[in-house]
Amino acid sequence: MKIYSIKGTHGVSDYYVGINQIEINPDEVRINDLVKLIESVQDLHKDTVLQFFNEKHILNIEHILHACYFVQKAFHINANISNKKNLEFFLYLAAKRQIKISLKDFGVIENNLRNRRISYCIITPKNNIDQIQMEINKHLNFKELDINFEDNSEEKYKIIKDYFGFSNNQILVILKSYGIDESEIYAEQVNLQSLFKALNDLICEKMVLLSLDKRSSY
């Protein structure tokens, strides 16, 4: 598990984030078990968020941390779209207003269970992530896995780019802002690290727009 201590900004209090990927026994865990576990943990720990999610459209850890920040900010300024933080988390991962779509794209599905691998995120105002982790393990009896969110490949780049609907021109504009020569871009000589950085910036921009769009709708 990776644990982050986040300094609050713009009135948002300090908080902690835990991100983990685990191996579970598909014969012992059902989707409904995860839903009940979320409710149990959140009832037991005030202001804590627990969410299990599908990693298919996750760009990197920064993608997750940005979503956590916007969830905290949305509830702080009463600009949340959902009345539940763990569902708001899906909205910002997807950078979409529709809960049904975000849940379909980022929620854990039966295939995740069959593959024995699921991911989860904890957001808490206290430094108690290890305790919450133990409670989750008590119910799921999991094995921790190496976190693979930072693994970059051309296939993953295409999946994420297509999911968020980014055009080649949008990528081009961001790459130019990095000082990358246009000839390198058209010759496809840009390294994957720069391409993923461009995706990261564009996803964050979509989250910002989602946040502003919600506020402007009041």
C-alpha positions as CSV (number, residue, x, y, z in Angstrom):
1,M,0.0,0.0,0.0
2,K,1.1,3.5,-0.7
3,I,0.2,6.2,1.9
4,Y,0.2,9.9,1.2
5,S,-0.1,12.8,3.7
6,I,-1.8,15.6,1.9
7,K,-1.5,19.2,3.0
8,G,-4.9,20.9,2.6
9,T,-5.3,24.0,0.4
10,H,-8.1,26.6,-0.2
11,G,-9.7,25.8,3.1
12,V,-9.6,22.0,2.7
13,S,-8.2,20.4,5.9
14,D,-5.2,18.1,5.8
15,Y,-6.0,14.5,5.0
16,Y,-4.4,11.1,4.2
17,V,-4.8,8.9,1.2
18,G,-4.1,5.2,1.0
19,I,-3.9,3.4,-2.4
20,N,-3.6,-0.4,-2.7
21,Q,-4.0,-3.3,-5.1
22,I,-4.8,-6.7,-3.7
23,E,-5.3,-10.3,-4.7
24,I,-8.6,-11.8,-3.4
25,N,-10.2,-15.2,-3.5
26,P,-13.1,-15.0,-6.0
27,D,-14.8,-17.8,-4.3
28,E,-15.0,-15.9,-1.0
29,V,-15.7,-12.3,-2.2
30,R,-18.7,-10.9,-4.0
31,I,-19.5,-7.4,-5.2
32,N,-22.1,-7.1,-2.5
33,D,-19.5,-7.9,0.1
34,L,-17.4,-4.9,-1.0
35,V,-20.5,-2.6,-0.8
36,K,-21.2,-3.8,2.7
37,L,-17.5,-3.4,3.7
38,I,-17.5,0.2,2.4
39,E,-20.6,1.1,4.4
40,S,-19.1,-0.6,7.5
41,V,-15.8,1.2,7.3
42,Q,-17.4,4.6,6.6
43,D,-19.9,4.2,9.4
44,L,-17.1,3.2,11.9
45,H,-14.6,6.0,10.8
46,K,-16.2,9.5,10.6
47,D,-15.4,11.4,7.4
48,T,-13.5,8.5,5.9
49,V,-14.0,7.4,2.3
50,L,-13.4,3.9,1.1
51,Q,-13.9,2.9,-2.5
52,F,-12.9,-0.2,-4.6
53,F,-12.4,0.5,-8.2
54,N,-11.5,-0.9,-11.6
55,E,-8.0,0.1,-12.7
56,K,-8.6,-0.2,-16.5
57,H,-8.9,3.6,-17.1
58,I,-6.6,4.8,-14.4
59,L,-3.6,6.7,-15.8
60,N,-1.4,6.8,-12.8
61,I,-1.3,7.5,-9.0
62,E,-1.6,11.2,-9.7
63,H,-4.9,10.6,-11.4
64,I,-6.2,9.1,-8.2
65,L,-4.7,11.7,-5.9
66,H,-6.2,14.5,-8.1
67,A,-9.7,12.8,-7.8
68,C,-9.2,12.6,-4.0
69,Y,-8.4,16.3,-3.8
70,F,-11.5,17.4,-5.9
71,V,-13.7,15.1,-3.8
72,Q,-12.5,16.8,-0.6
73,K,-12.8,20.3,-2.1
74,A,-16.3,19.6,-3.6
75,F,-17.7,18.7,-0.2
76,H,-15.9,21.5,1.6
77,I,-17.5,24.1,-0.6
78,N,-20.8,22.3,-0.9
79,A,-20.3,21.8,-4.6
80,N,-20.6,18.0,-4.7
81,I,-22.6,16.3,-7.3
82,S,-23.3,13.1,-5.4
83,N,-24.3,13.1,-1.7
84,K,-21.8,10.3,-1.1
85,K,-18.0,10.9,-1.2
86,N,-17.2,7.4,-2.4
87,L,-19.5,8.0,-5.4
88,E,-18.1,11.5,-6.0
89,F,-14.7,9.8,-6.2
90,F,-15.9,7.9,-9.3
91,L,-17.2,11.1,-10.9
92,Y,-13.8,12.7,-10.6
93,L,-11.9,9.6,-11.8
94,A,-14.0,9.7,-14.9
95,A,-14.2,13.5,-15.0
96,K,-17.9,13.1,-15.9
97,R,-21.1,14.3,-14.2
98,Q,-23.1,11.1,-14.7
99,I,-22.9,8.7,-11.7
100,K,-24.2,5.8,-13.7
101,I,-21.5,6.1,-16.4
102,S,-18.7,6.7,-13.9
103,L,-19.8,3.7,-11.8
104,K,-19.9,1.5,-14.9
105,D,-16.5,2.6,-16.1
106,F,-14.6,2.6,-12.7
107,G,-16.6,0.3,-10.5
108,V,-15.4,-3.2,-9.7
109,I,-17.0,-5.8,-11.9
110,E,-17.2,-9.6,-11.7
111,N,-14.3,-9.9,-14.2
112,N,-12.1,-8.1,-11.7
113,L,-13.0,-10.7,-9.0
114,R,-12.4,-13.6,-11.4
115,N,-9.0,-12.2,-12.2
116,R,-8.4,-12.1,-8.4
117,R,-7.2,-8.4,-8.5
118,I,-8.9,-5.3,-7.2
119,S,-7.8,-1.8,-6.3
120,Y,-9.0,0.5,-3.5
121,C,-8.5,4.0,-2.2
122,I,-8.9,5.3,1.4
123,I,-9.3,9.0,2.2
124,T,-9.3,9.9,5.9
125,P,-8.7,13.0,8.0
126,K,-6.7,10.9,10.5
127,N,-3.5,9.0,10.3
128,N,-5.3,5.7,10.7
129,I,-4.9,4.1,7.3
130,D,-3.0,1.1,8.7
131,Q,-5.9,0.4,11.1
132,I,-8.5,0.6,8.3
133,Q,-6.3,-1.6,6.1
134,M,-6.3,-4.3,8.9
135,E,-10.1,-4.1,9.0
136,I,-10.4,-4.5,5.2
137,N,-8.0,-7.5,5.4
138,K,-10.1,-9.1,8.2
139,H,-13.1,-9.2,5.8
140,L,-11.3,-10.0,2.5
141,N,-8.2,-12.0,3.7
142,F,-6.3,-10.5,0.8
143,K,-2.7,-10.6,-0.4
144,E,-1.0,-7.3,-1.3
145,L,0.2,-6.9,-4.8
146,D,2.8,-4.6,-6.4
147,I,1.0,-1.4,-7.5
148,N,1.1,-1.1,-11.3
149,F,-0.5,2.2,-11.9
150,E,2.8,3.7,-13.1
151,D,3.4,1.1,-15.7
152,N,3.3,2.9,-19.1
153,S,2.8,1.3,-22.5
154,E,1.5,2.3,-25.9
155,E,-1.6,0.2,-25.4
156,K,-2.4,1.9,-22.1
157,Y,-1.8,5.3,-23.6
158,K,-4.3,4.6,-26.4
159,I,-6.9,3.2,-23.9
160,I,-6.8,6.2,-21.7
161,K,-6.6,8.7,-24.5
162,D,-9.6,7.1,-26.2
163,Y,-11.6,6.8,-23.0
164,F,-11.3,10.5,-22.2
165,G,-11.8,11.5,-25.8
166,F,-8.6,13.5,-26.2
167,S,-7.8,14.5,-29.7
168,N,-4.3,14.4,-31.3
169,N,-4.5,18.2,-31.5
170,Q,-5.1,18.5,-27.7
171,I,-2.0,16.3,-27.1
172,L,-0.1,18.4,-29.6
173,V,-0.8,21.6,-27.8
174,I,0.3,20.2,-24.4
175,L,3.5,18.8,-25.9
176,K,4.3,22.1,-27.5
177,S,3.9,23.8,-24.1
178,Y,6.6,21.4,-22.8
179,G,9.0,22.9,-25.4
180,I,8.9,19.7,-27.5
181,D,9.7,20.5,-31.2
182,E,6.8,20.0,-33.6
183,S,9.0,18.0,-35.9
184,E,9.6,15.4,-33.2
185,I,5.9,15.1,-32.6
186,Y,5.0,14.5,-36.2
187,A,7.9,12.1,-36.6
188,E,6.4,10.2,-33.5
189,Q,9.7,10.6,-31.7
190,V,8.1,11.8,-28.5
191,N,8.8,9.4,-25.6
192,L,6.0,7.7,-23.7
193,Q,6.8,9.6,-20.5
194,S,5.9,12.9,-22.2
195,L,2.8,11.5,-23.7
196,F,1.6,10.2,-20.3
197,K,2.5,13.6,-18.8
198,A,0.3,15.3,-21.4
199,L,-2.6,12.9,-20.6
200,N,-2.2,13.6,-16.9
201,D,-2.4,17.4,-17.5
202,L,-5.5,17.0,-19.7
203,I,-7.3,14.7,-17.2
204,C,-6.6,17.2,-14.4
205,E,-8.0,20.0,-16.6
206,K,-11.2,18.0,-17.1
207,M,-11.5,17.6,-13.3
208,V,-11.1,21.3,-12.9
209,L,-13.8,22.0,-15.5
210,L,-16.1,19.4,-13.8
211,S,-15.7,21.2,-10.5
212,L,-16.3,24.6,-12.0
213,D,-19.3,23.4,-14.0
214,K,-20.9,22.1,-10.9
215,R,-20.5,25.4,-9.1
216,S,-21.8,27.4,-12.0
217,S,-25.0,25.3,-12.1
218,Y,-26.1,26.7,-8.7
